[in-house]
Amino acid sequence: MLQSVDVGDRSMRTHRGIAPDPLMDELSKVAQSLRGLRVLYLNATPYGGGVAELLRSMVPLLNDLALVTDWRIIHADDRFFEIAKAIHNGLQGANGGLSAKDRRTYEATSRANAEQLDGSYDVIVVHDPQPAGVRRHHGGTEAHWVWRCHIDTMDPDPEVVDFVRGYLDGYDAAVFTLDEFVLPDLPVARAVSIPPAIDPLSPKNLSLPEDLARQVLDWIGIRLDRPLITQVARFDPWKDPLGVIEAYRIVREQVPDLQLALVGSTAADDPEGWHIYEQVQAIGRKDDLVHVFSNLNGVGNVEVNAFQRLSDVVVQKSVREGFGLVVSEAMWKQTPVVAGSVGGIPLQLADGAGGFLVDDVEKCAAAIARLLADPAERDRLGELGRERVREHFLLPRLLLDELNLMKELTCS
């Protein structure tokens, strides 16, 4: 039996007055039509990434809406997760492909997990490449299967796409963040785009009094009498932490006391992250104004909340990005963002709200310097950013989109 994740209880009513009322009304209406629907979410890890964060909020809220919802985790060893990360990277455009042995390992792990998947469901939503192969080996089922891809697949490696596509036969739908990410020639009846969203009431995003936020950052060694820029991201080459450090060094020529915080996490399904983490730590040890934090040294959701609220600028210099939840997180806290013009980030920073899009180190540095020098512009962009998130990127909207898809699948 696959491991079940305990998520506790949540009430959808707590989002009233935060998300727009018409959206909340429509969500209640659609959920009422799906009462009793049995739903399973399947992914690779219960912590350490955007998918886990979303599911930890979504699953209890769906149960509160009277859908019977479970969340389970696949079992796999380190070698499997290395292969899965290679698939992830290939879908984002890296070259390399998979060896015959890699393919056999992925196949065997998928089969083993399929044999452990029990229970009767109406809809099974499978997140990203790690558990995608479970459907092939699960045998006959009346459930409607959905593959949810959170990856920037704008320019993928063709060999890796062929490999993944071979495991999608039998799925009823595939969901991507943007229309531009939809892979060609998918063997599914429906391919749709649904952007992710943030939970405004999670520990990372709930209202945090400024005095408390200042105490949190002071406790871990941040000087709040000096300017501060922060990137919150997994330690991943696609997030380009080394490029952020380059931009910071350029800005420090104008702002000598500037601090940089790189706040990340490590996840069980991302062995590559350890290497990047060690690189960034080595740089931080040579510069007293570069601070490196992770879940390994006690920095979690509340600390991230404080960083995103009290930083002068939040940076998200991704070179590939499925969506980038941290952009909306910072915008929700009215902190301006400087971010890579890739993947789902321009969707969030559209219409001049929230901050600036950049495509290289020099432009990143220039945008940071501009915002540090202009508090009024920081305030203006912050206000616009919060309203854009309220309208488009809060969790009730994501729940509504997913329930509408489930309704199409189960009522057609």
N, C-alpha and C positions, 0 to 999 in steps of 0.2 A: 504494500500500500504506500502510495506516495505521501510524503510529509505534508500535513496540513498546517497552514499558518494561522495562528490565533490573532484576530484583529480587534476584539472587543466590540463594544456597541457605540453607535453614533446616531444622532437624530438629524434628519434632513431639515427639520424646522429651524435649526440654528443658523442656516444659511439665508433665512428670510431677513430682508433688510440689508443684506450684503450684495448678493446677486440681484439683477433686475427682476422685479415682480412678474412681468409677463413670462419670462423664462421659467421662473419657479412654478407658475401656474401650469404651463405646458408640460413641464417635467412631471408634475403630480398626475396630470391627465393621462399621459402615456404610460407611466408606471402602473396606474390603476388597471389599464387594459392588459398588463402583463403579470398581474398578481399570481404568485405561485410558480412562475417560470423558474426552472432549475438551471443555474448557471455555474460553470467552472472557469476560473482563470488559472492558467498554467504558465509558469515561467521558471527561471533558473536560480533565483536567489531571493531571500526575504529581506535583504538590506543592501545598501551600498549603490544605489542608482535610481534614476528617474522612474523606471517601471515599478520597482518595489515601493517607492514613495506613493505613486499613483494608486497602486492596488491597496496599500494600507489604508488609504482614505476611501476608495471607491467601494470596496467589498462590504464594510459595515453599513455604508449608506444605502447600497442596493438592498441589503437585508432589511433595513428600516423601511424601504419602499415596498416591502412584501415580496421581493424576489428571493428565492432560496439560493444563496450564493456562497460558493467555496473558493478558496485559494490554495493551490498546491504547488510544490516545488519538485523538480526532477532530481534524481540522484545521478551523480557523475563524478569522475575522478579528475585530477589536475590535467591529465593529457587531453581529455575530452574538452575541457574548457579552453585549453590552448588552441585546439582545432576550431572550436566555436568562435574564438576571437579572430582567428585567421579568416573565417567565413565573414564575420562582421566587417573586418577590414577590407576584404575583397568586395563586399557590397558597397563599401564607401569609396572604392576606386583603387585600392592597393593591388599591386600585382603579386603573383606568387602561386596561386592555385593550391590544390590539395593533392597529396600523394595517394596512391592506392591504399596504403596502410591507414592514412587519415580517414579516408572514406569508409573503410571497414570498421574503424573505431566508432565513427559517428553512427553508422548503421547499427552496430551491436548495442551501443548505449541507448539509441532510440527504441530498439526492440525491447530491451530490458525494462525501460520505463513504461512502455506501452503495456507490458504484461502486469505491471504493478498498478496501473490506473484502473480503479474500480469505481462503482457508483453509477447512477443513472441520471443523465443530464439532458436538457433540451438544447443548450448552447454551450460550446466549449471554445473559449478564447485563448489562443496560444500566442505568447509574446516572444517575438524575435527568433533568431536562427536556432538557439540552443535546443528548445523542445519541438521545433518544427517537424522533425521526423517521427514523432510519436503517432501522428494520425495514420501513417502508412501501415503501421503494425498493430493498430488497435482493433482491427477486424470490423465486423458489422456493427453498426451503431445507428440509432435513430437521431442522435444529436446533430445539430448544425455546427460545423466547425469553422472558426474564423482565425485567420493568421493575421496578427497585428505586428507590423514592422515599424520600428521607431527610428530606423537608420536613414541617413542621407544616401539614397540610391540614385542620385542624379546621373552619376557616371561610373557604374559598377564594372568590375572585372567580368567579362563574358563567361569565362569558365566557371566562376563561382555562381553566377546567376543560373547557369544551366544546372549546376548541382542542386541549388536550392529549389529551383522550379520543379525538379524531379520529385521533390517531397511534398509538393502542394496539391498534387492530384488527390481529390477527395475532400478538399476544403470547399466550403460553400461561398466564402467571401475572403477577401484580403483587404486590409486597412492600412493606409499609409498616411503620413502627416500632410503631404502636399500632393496635388495632382501630378506634379512634375516627377514625383518619386515612384509613381506606379510602374512596376516592371512590365516589360512587354511579354505578350504571349503567355499569360498566366492561365493555368488550367482551372480557373474558378469562375463561377457564374457572375459574381459581383466584385468589382475593385473600386473602392471608394477612398476618399481622403477625409480624415478627422484629425484636426490638430489636438495635441494634449492640452492640459490646463493645470492650474495650481489649486491647491486646497487652501483657502484663506484662513481656515481655522486649525490647520496643522501647527505643531510646535514651531516649525520653521517660519510660518507666515502670520501667526496670530499677533495681535497688537501687543507690543512690548514697551512698557514705559521707558522713556529715555534714560532716567536715572538708573534703572536696572540694566539696560543695555550697556551703559557706560561702565557700570561695575563689572559686568561680565568681561568686557574687553580689557579693562584695566587689570583684572585678575590674571589674564593670560599674557600680559606684557605689552599691550598696545598703548602707545602714547597718543591720547586724544587731543593734546595741544599741538599736534603736528598733523599735516595733511596725510590722508590715507586713501589708497586705492586697493581694491580687492578683486581677485578672481576666485569664484567658487566653482570648482569643476573637478571631475575625476582626474586622476593623474594619468593622462592619456595623450599621446602625440597629436591626436586630432584636435585637442583643446589648446594646443600650442602654448604650454606654460613657459617654454624657453623664449618664445616670441614676446610674451608678456614681460618677461624680465628684460629683454632688449629694449622694449618701449619704455619701461620704467627707468632704465639707465639714461635714455635720451632726455626724459622729462626732468630727471634729477639735476641735469646741467642747469636748468632754470629754477628748479625747486629743490634746493640741496637737502632739506629735511624731510623730503617725501618718503613715506613708508609704503611698502608693498606687502600685502598679505595674500598668500596662495593657500586657499582653504579647500581641501579635497577629501576624498574618501577612497578606501580600497574595498573591493568586492570579491567575493569568493569566485565569481565567474570571470574575473579579469586579471589573469596572472601577469600580463604585460604592464599593468599599472605599478607593480613593485619597482621595476627598473626606472620608470619615469620619476617615481617618488624619491628614489635614492639620488638621481641626478639633481633634482630640485633641492633636496636637503643639502647636498654638497655645496651648491651655490649659496644657500642661505647661511651656512656656517661661515662664509667669507664676507658677508655683508650684514651688519647689525640691523639694518633697516629693511631687510627682506625676512619676513616671518612665514614659516611653513607650518601649517597645522593640518591634522587629519583626525579621523575617528580613532586612530591608534594612540593619540596622545590626549584623548578626552574631549575633543572638539566635536560637538554634535549639532543637532537642529537649533537649539537655543542660541548657541554661539554664532552659527551661520546667520540666524535672524538678526543678531546684534551687528554683525559685520555688514550685512546688507543695509541696515538702517543708518549706521553711523559713518560708513565710508563716504568720502566726497564723491567718488566715482566707482562704479562697479564695471569691471572689464570682463568680456567674454570673447576672447580673441580666437574663436574656433576657425579651423580651416575646412572642416566638414562638420555638419551639425544636423541631426534629425529635426530637433526643435529647439532645445536649450531652455529647459524650464527655469533655470536661474535668471534668465533675462526677465521673464514675467515676474519672478519673485522680487527682484530688485525694483522693477517698475511699480509693483504693488505697494512697496514701501517708499515710493516717491524719491528714489535715488536714481540719478541719471546713469545711463549705460553706454559704454563704448564697446561695440561688438563686431565680430566678423560678418561680412555681408554674404552669408552662406546658409543653405538649408532653410529651416523654419524661422531663423532670426529676423530677416526682413519682414516677415508677416507680423511679427510682434512689434517691431519698431516702424511700422508704416505710418504715413501721414505726418511725419515730423514729430511723433510722440515718443517720449521716453529717452531719446539719446541719439547717438550717431553710429552709422555703419561705416566700417573701414575694411580695406583689403590688403594692407601691408603694415609692417612695423612702424614705418615713418608716419603714416596717416593715423595709426593708433596713438602714437605719442603726441601728435599735433592735436588730436581731439581731446585727449586727457588734459594737456596743458591748457587748452582753451577753456575747458570746464572748470579747472582749478582756479583760473583767473577771473571767472565770472559767476559769482554766487547767484545772481539774479537769473541767469540762464539755467543754472542747475535747478532752481526752484520751478521755473516755468516748465522745463522738460519733465520734471518729476510729477507735477500736477497732471499734465497731459498723459503721461505714462500710466498713472494709476487709473485714470478713467478708461483708457483703452483696455487695460486688463479687466476692469469691472465689466465692460461690455462684451468682451470676446474670449477671455482666457481664465475664467473661474470654473471650478469643478462642476457646478450644476449644468453648465453648457455641454461639457464633455459627457456627462451622464445622459443628458437628453439625446445627444447624437448617437451614443452607443445603444440606448434603448430603442431609438427609431430603427437602427439597423437590425436589432434582434426582432423587432416587430415585423419588419419586412421578411426576414428569414423564416420566422415561425408561423406567420399568417398567410404566406404565399402558397 
